[in-house]
Amino acid sequence: MGILAEQLKNQKEAQVPQGIVSITPSDATKLAKPIRAFMVTAPGDVSLLMNDGSSGIYPGCVAGTQYMGKILRINTTGTTAGGIKGLL
């Protein structure tokens, strides 16, 4: 495999989630390590804190859909979705 092909392979692997964790929303405690995406099992809104310090709400999250971002915390306040899973 050539150098460019190897770099493309590594880049694609870096974009694919490597693990999954259950998330308990909190307004104070950040996640042990940032997640690269989340999904929900019960639909609703998800309030979060992003890596750059901004925060906001992902409205109307649908069960089974991956929502991307470098996320430091899922907030309790403003989150109505349930069964939140973080993708590492």
CNS distance restraints for C-alpha pairs under 8 A (distance, minus, plus):
assign (resid   1 and name CA) (resid   5 and name CA) 6.22 0.50 0.50
assign (resid   1 and name CA) (resid   6 and name CA) 6.41 0.50 0.50
assign (resid   2 and name CA) (resid   6 and name CA) 6.20 0.50 0.50
assign (resid   3 and name CA) (resid   7 and name CA) 6.21 0.50 0.50
assign (resid   4 and name CA) (resid   8 and name CA) 6.21 0.50 0.50
assign (resid   5 and name CA) (resid   9 and name CA) 6.16 0.50 0.50
assign (resid   6 and name CA) (resid  10 and name CA) 6.19 0.50 0.50
assign (resid   7 and name CA) (resid  11 and name CA) 6.10 0.50 0.50
assign (resid   8 and name CA) (resid  12 and name CA) 6.18 0.50 0.50
assign (resid   9 and name CA) (resid  13 and name CA) 6.29 0.50 0.50
assign (resid  10 and name CA) (resid  14 and name CA) 6.18 0.50 0.50
assign (resid  11 and name CA) (resid  15 and name CA) 6.57 0.50 0.50
assign (resid  12 and name CA) (resid  16 and name CA) 6.70 0.50 0.50
assign (resid  17 and name CA) (resid  36 and name CA) 7.32 0.50 0.50
assign (resid  17 and name CA) (resid  37 and name CA) 7.93 0.50 0.50
assign (resid  17 and name CA) (resid  87 and name CA) 5.62 0.50 0.50
assign (resid  17 and name CA) (resid  88 and name CA) 5.26 0.50 0.50
assign (resid  18 and name CA) (resid  87 and name CA) 7.21 0.50 0.50
assign (resid  18 and name CA) (resid  88 and name CA) 5.47 0.50 0.50
assign (resid  19 and name CA) (resid  87 and name CA) 5.71 0.50 0.50
assign (resid  19 and name CA) (resid  88 and name CA) 4.88 0.50 0.50
assign (resid  20 and name CA) (resid  85 and name CA) 6.49 0.50 0.50
assign (resid  20 and name CA) (resid  86 and name CA) 5.51 0.50 0.50
assign (resid  20 and name CA) (resid  87 and name CA) 4.57 0.50 0.50
assign (resid  20 and name CA) (resid  88 and name CA) 5.91 0.50 0.50
assign (resid  21 and name CA) (resid  85 and name CA) 5.56 0.50 0.50
assign (resid  21 and name CA) (resid  86 and name CA) 5.05 0.50 0.50
assign (resid  21 and name CA) (resid  87 and name CA) 6.56 0.50 0.50
assign (resid  21 and name CA) (resid  88 and name CA) 7.70 0.50 0.50
assign (resid  22 and name CA) (resid  83 and name CA) 7.53 0.50 0.50
assign (resid  22 and name CA) (resid  84 and name CA) 6.20 0.50 0.50
assign (resid  22 and name CA) (resid  85 and name CA) 4.62 0.50 0.50
assign (resid  22 and name CA) (resid  86 and name CA) 6.14 0.50 0.50
assign (resid  23 and name CA) (resid  74 and name CA) 7.54 0.50 0.50
assign (resid  23 and name CA) (resid  83 and name CA) 7.71 0.50 0.50
assign (resid  23 and name CA) (resid  84 and name CA) 5.43 0.50 0.50
assign (resid  23 and name CA) (resid  85 and name CA) 5.55 0.50 0.50
assign (resid  23 and name CA) (resid  86 and name CA) 6.21 0.50 0.50
assign (resid  24 and name CA) (resid  74 and name CA) 7.62 0.50 0.50
assign (resid  24 and name CA) (resid  84 and name CA) 7.50 0.50 0.50
assign (resid  25 and name CA) (resid  73 and name CA) 7.40 0.50 0.50
assign (resid  25 and name CA) (resid  74 and name CA) 4.95 0.50 0.50
assign (resid  25 and name CA) (resid  75 and name CA) 5.02 0.50 0.50
assign (resid  25 and name CA) (resid  76 and name CA) 4.75 0.50 0.50
assign (resid  25 and name CA) (resid  79 and name CA) 7.84 0.50 0.50
assign (resid  26 and name CA) (resid  30 and name CA) 7.57 0.50 0.50
assign (resid  26 and name CA) (resid  73 and name CA) 7.22 0.50 0.50
assign (resid  26 and name CA) (resid  74 and name CA) 6.28 0.50 0.50
assign (resid  26 and name CA) (resid  75 and name CA) 4.83 0.50 0.50
assign (resid  26 and name CA) (resid  76 and name CA) 4.90 0.50 0.50
assign (resid  26 and name CA) (resid  77 and name CA) 7.98 0.50 0.50
assign (resid  27 and name CA) (resid  73 and name CA) 7.88 0.50 0.50
assign (resid  27 and name CA) (resid  74 and name CA) 7.52 0.50 0.50
assign (resid  27 and name CA) (resid  75 and name CA) 4.69 0.50 0.50
assign (resid  27 and name CA) (resid  76 and name CA) 5.48 0.50 0.50
assign (resid  27 and name CA) (resid  77 and name CA) 6.69 0.50 0.50
assign (resid  28 and name CA) (resid  75 and name CA) 7.85 0.50 0.50
assign (resid  29 and name CA) (resid  73 and name CA) 7.15 0.50 0.50
assign (resid  30 and name CA) (resid  72 and name CA) 5.63 0.50 0.50
assign (resid  30 and name CA) (resid  73 and name CA) 4.79 0.50 0.50
assign (resid  30 and name CA) (resid  74 and name CA) 7.88 0.50 0.50
assign (resid  31 and name CA) (resid  35 and name CA) 7.96 0.50 0.50
assign (resid  31 and name CA) (resid  72 and name CA) 5.69 0.50 0.50
assign (resid  31 and name CA) (resid  73 and name CA) 5.50 0.50 0.50
assign (resid  33 and name CA) (resid  72 and name CA) 7.19 0.50 0.50
assign (resid  34 and name CA) (resid  51 and name CA) 7.73 0.50 0.50
assign (resid  34 and name CA) (resid  70 and name CA) 6.19 0.50 0.50
assign (resid  34 and name CA) (resid  71 and name CA) 5.35 0.50 0.50
assign (resid  34 and name CA) (resid  72 and name CA) 4.84 0.50 0.50
assign (resid  34 and name CA) (resid  73 and name CA) 7.73 0.50 0.50
assign (resid  34 and name CA) (resid  88 and name CA) 7.50 0.50 0.50
assign (resid  35 and name CA) (resid  69 and name CA) 7.60 0.50 0.50
assign (resid  35 and name CA) (resid  70 and name CA) 5.79 0.50 0.50
assign (resid  35 and name CA) (resid  71 and name CA) 5.28 0.50 0.50
assign (resid  35 and name CA) (resid  72 and name CA) 6.83 0.50 0.50
assign (resid  35 and name CA) (resid  86 and name CA) 5.85 0.50 0.50
assign (resid  35 and name CA) (resid  87 and name CA) 5.65 0.50 0.50
assign (resid  35 and name CA) (resid  88 and name CA) 4.90 0.50 0.50
assign (resid  36 and name CA) (resid  68 and name CA) 5.93 0.50 0.50
assign (resid  36 and name CA) (resid  69 and name CA) 5.23 0.50 0.50
assign (resid  36 and name CA) (resid  70 and name CA) 4.75 0.50 0.50
assign (resid  36 and name CA) (resid  71 and name CA) 6.35 0.50 0.50
assign (resid  36 and name CA) (resid  86 and name CA) 7.58 0.50 0.50
assign (resid  36 and name CA) (resid  87 and name CA) 5.87 0.50 0.50
assign (resid  36 and name CA) (resid  88 and name CA) 5.56 0.50 0.50
assign (resid  37 and name CA) (resid  66 and name CA) 6.23 0.50 0.50
assign (resid  37 and name CA) (resid  67 and name CA) 5.26 0.50 0.50
assign (resid  37 and name CA) (resid  68 and name CA) 4.15 0.50 0.50
assign (resid  37 and name CA) (resid  69 and name CA) 5.52 0.50 0.50
assign (resid  37 and name CA) (resid  70 and name CA) 6.97 0.50 0.50
assign (resid  37 and name CA) (resid  71 and name CA) 7.25 0.50 0.50
assign (resid  37 and name CA) (resid  86 and name CA) 6.02 0.50 0.50
assign (resid  37 and name CA) (resid  87 and name CA) 5.08 0.50 0.50
assign (resid  37 and name CA) (resid  88 and name CA) 7.12 0.50 0.50
assign (resid  38 and name CA) (resid  66 and name CA) 5.64 0.50 0.50
assign (resid  38 and name CA) (resid  67 and name CA) 5.36 0.50 0.50
assign (resid  38 and name CA) (resid  68 and name CA) 6.70 0.50 0.50
assign (resid  38 and name CA) (resid  84 and name CA) 6.81 0.50 0.50
assign (resid  38 and name CA) (resid  85 and name CA) 5.52 0.50 0.50
assign (resid  38 and name CA) (resid  86 and name CA) 4.44 0.50 0.50
assign (resid  38 and name CA) (resid  87 and name CA) 5.59 0.50 0.50
assign (resid  39 and name CA) (resid  61 and name CA) 7.96 0.50 0.50
assign (resid  39 and name CA) (resid  63 and name CA) 6.72 0.50 0.50
assign (resid  39 and name CA) (resid  64 and name CA) 5.89 0.50 0.50
assign (resid  39 and name CA) (resid  65 and name CA) 5.65 0.50 0.50
assign (resid  39 and name CA) (resid  66 and name CA) 4.91 0.50 0.50
assign (resid  39 and name CA) (resid  67 and name CA) 6.24 0.50 0.50
assign (resid  39 and name CA) (resid  84 and name CA) 5.80 0.50 0.50
assign (resid  39 and name CA) (resid  85 and name CA) 5.40 0.50 0.50
assign (resid  39 and name CA) (resid  86 and name CA) 6.72 0.50 0.50
assign (resid  39 and name CA) (resid  87 and name CA) 7.91 0.50 0.50
assign (resid  40 and name CA) (resid  61 and name CA) 7.18 0.50 0.50
assign (resid  40 and name CA) (resid  62 and name CA) 6.90 0.50 0.50
assign (resid  40 and name CA) (resid  63 and name CA) 4.95 0.50 0.50
assign (resid  40 and name CA) (resid  64 and name CA) 6.11 0.50 0.50
assign (resid  40 and name CA) (resid  65 and name CA) 7.33 0.50 0.50
assign (resid  40 and name CA) (resid  81 and name CA) 6.56 0.50 0.50
assign (resid  40 and name CA) (resid  82 and name CA) 6.05 0.50 0.50
assign (resid  40 and name CA) (resid  83 and name CA) 5.29 0.50 0.50
assign (resid  40 and name CA) (resid  84 and name CA) 4.42 0.50 0.50
assign (resid  40 and name CA) (resid  85 and name CA) 6.16 0.50 0.50
assign (resid  41 and name CA) (resid  62 and name CA) 7.92 0.50 0.50
assign (resid  41 and name CA) (resid  63 and name CA) 4.66 0.50 0.50
assign (resid  41 and name CA) (resid  64 and name CA) 6.27 0.50 0.50
assign (resid  41 and name CA) (resid  81 and name CA) 7.78 0.50 0.50
assign (resid  41 and name CA) (resid  82 and name CA) 6.09 0.50 0.50
assign (resid  41 and name CA) (resid  83 and name CA) 4.85 0.50 0.50
assign (resid  41 and name CA) (resid  84 and name CA) 6.53 0.50 0.50
assign (resid  42 and name CA) (resid  62 and name CA) 7.50 0.50 0.50
assign (resid  42 and name CA) (resid  63 and name CA) 5.64 0.50 0.50
assign (resid  42 and name CA) (resid  81 and name CA) 5.48 0.50 0.50
assign (resid  42 and name CA) (resid  82 and name CA) 4.70 0.50 0.50
assign (resid  42 and name CA) (resid  83 and name CA) 6.00 0.50 0.50
assign (resid  43 and name CA) (resid  60 and name CA) 6.65 0.50 0.50
assign (resid  43 and name CA) (resid  61 and name CA) 5.44 0.50 0.50
assign (resid  43 and name CA) (resid  62 and name CA) 4.92 0.50 0.50
assign (resid  43 and name CA) (resid  63 and name CA) 5.32 0.50 0.50
assign (resid  43 and name CA) (resid  80 and name CA) 7.75 0.50 0.50
assign (resid  43 and name CA) (resid  81 and name CA) 4.95 0.50 0.50
assign (resid  43 and name CA) (resid  82 and name CA) 6.73 0.50 0.50
assign (resid  44 and name CA) (resid  59 and name CA) 6.79 0.50 0.50
assign (resid  44 and name CA) (resid  60 and name CA) 4.87 0.50 0.50
assign (resid  44 and name CA) (resid  61 and name CA) 5.23 0.50 0.50
assign (resid  44 and name CA) (resid  62 and name CA) 7.02 0.50 0.50
assign (resid  44 and name CA) (resid  79 and name CA) 7.26 0.50 0.50
assign (resid  44 and name CA) (resid  80 and name CA) 5.01 0.50 0.50
assign (resid  44 and name CA) (resid  81 and name CA) 3.89 0.50 0.50
assign (resid  44 and name CA) (resid  82 and name CA) 7.37 0.50 0.50
assign (resid  45 and name CA) (resid  57 and name CA) 6.55 0.50 0.50
assign (resid  45 and name CA) (resid  58 and name CA) 5.71 0.50 0.50
assign (resid  45 and name CA) (resid  59 and name CA) 4.42 0.50 0.50
assign (resid  45 and name CA) (resid  60 and name CA) 5.06 0.50 0.50
assign (resid  45 and name CA) (resid  61 and name CA) 5.73 0.50 0.50
assign (resid  45 and name CA) (resid  78 and name CA) 6.90 0.50 0.50
assign (resid  45 and name CA) (resid  79 and name CA) 5.18 0.50 0.50
assign (resid  45 and name CA) (resid  80 and name CA) 5.09 0.50 0.50
assign (resid  45 and name CA) (resid  81 and name CA) 5.37 0.50 0.50
assign (resid  46 and name CA) (resid  57 and name CA) 5.47 0.50 0.50
assign (resid  46 and name CA) (resid  58 and name CA) 5.15 0.50 0.50
assign (resid  46 and name CA) (resid  59 and name CA) 6.50 0.50 0.50
assign (resid  46 and name CA) (resid  61 and name CA) 7.08 0.50 0.50
assign (resid  46 and name CA) (resid  74 and name CA) 7.09 0.50 0.50
assign (resid  46 and name CA) (resid  75 and name CA) 7.54 0.50 0.50
assign (resid  46 and name CA) (resid  78 and name CA) 6.62 0.50 0.50
assign (resid  46 and name CA) (resid  79 and name CA) 4.38 0.50 0.50
assign (resid  46 and name CA) (resid  80 and name CA) 6.47 0.50 0.50
assign (resid  46 and name CA) (resid  81 and name CA) 6.14 0.50 0.50
assign (resid  47 and name CA) (resid  55 and name CA) 7.40 0.50 0.50
assign (resid  47 and name CA) (resid  56 and name CA) 5.66 0.50 0.50
assign (resid  47 and name CA) (resid  57 and name CA) 4.17 0.50 0.50
assign (resid  47 and name CA) (resid  58 and name CA) 6.30 0.50 0.50
assign (resid  47 and name CA) (resid  74 and name CA) 5.92 0.50 0.50
assign (resid  47 and name CA) (resid  75 and name CA) 5.23 0.50 0.50
assign (resid  47 and name CA) (resid  76 and name CA) 7.26 0.50 0.50
assign (resid  47 and name CA) (resid  77 and name CA) 6.98 0.50 0.50
assign (resid  47 and name CA) (resid  78 and name CA) 5.30 0.50 0.50
assign (resid  47 and name CA) (resid  79 and name CA) 5.11 0.50 0.50
assign (resid  48 and name CA) (resid  55 and name CA) 5.56 0.50 0.50
assign (resid  48 and name CA) (resid  56 and name CA) 5.75 0.50 0.50
assign (resid  48 and name CA) (resid  57 and name CA) 6.27 0.50 0.50
assign (resid  48 and name CA) (resid  58 and name CA) 7.90 0.50 0.50
assign (resid  48 and name CA) (resid  71 and name CA) 7.02 0.50 0.50
assign (resid  48 and name CA) (resid  72 and name CA) 7.61 0.50 0.50
assign (resid  48 and name CA) (resid  73 and name CA) 5.59 0.50 0.50
assign (resid  48 and name CA) (resid  74 and name CA) 4.39 0.50 0.50
assign (resid  48 and name CA) (resid  75 and name CA) 5.30 0.50 0.50
assign (resid  49 and name CA) (resid  53 and name CA) 6.38 0.50 0.50
assign (resid  49 and name CA) (resid  54 and name CA) 5.98 0.50 0.50
assign (resid  49 and name CA) (resid  55 and name CA) 4.37 0.50 0.50
assign (resid  49 and name CA) (resid  56 and name CA) 6.88 0.50 0.50
assign (resid  49 and name CA) (resid  71 and name CA) 6.04 0.50 0.50
assign (resid  49 and name CA) (resid  72 and name CA) 5.59 0.50 0.50
assign (resid  49 and name CA) (resid  73 and name CA) 5.07 0.50 0.50
assign (resid  49 and name CA) (resid  74 and name CA) 6.46 0.50 0.50
assign (resid  49 and name CA) (resid  75 and name CA) 7.31 0.50 0.50
assign (resid  50 and name CA) (resid  54 and name CA) 5.42 0.50 0.50
assign (resid  50 and name CA) (resid  55 and name CA) 5.84 0.50 0.50
assign (resid  50 and name CA) (resid  69 and name CA) 7.27 0.50 0.50
assign (resid  50 and name CA) (resid  70 and name CA) 5.95 0.50 0.50
assign (resid  50 and name CA) (resid  71 and name CA) 4.53 0.50 0.50
assign (resid  50 and name CA) (resid  72 and name CA) 5.57 0.50 0.50
assign (resid  50 and name CA) (resid  73 and name CA) 7.23 0.50 0.50
assign (resid  51 and name CA) (resid  70 and name CA) 5.53 0.50 0.50
assign (resid  51 and name CA) (resid  71 and name CA) 5.65 0.50 0.50
assign (resid  51 and name CA) (resid  72 and name CA) 5.76 0.50 0.50
assign (resid  57 and name CA) (resid  78 and name CA) 7.14 0.50 0.50
assign (resid  57 and name CA) (resid  79 and name CA) 7.84 0.50 0.50
assign (resid  61 and name CA) (resid  65 and name CA) 7.53 0.50 0.50
assign (resid  61 and name CA) (resid  81 and name CA) 7.25 0.50 0.50
assign (resid  74 and name CA) (resid  79 and name CA) 7.89 0.50 0.50
assign (resid  75 and name CA) (resid  79 and name CA) 6.47 0.50 0.50
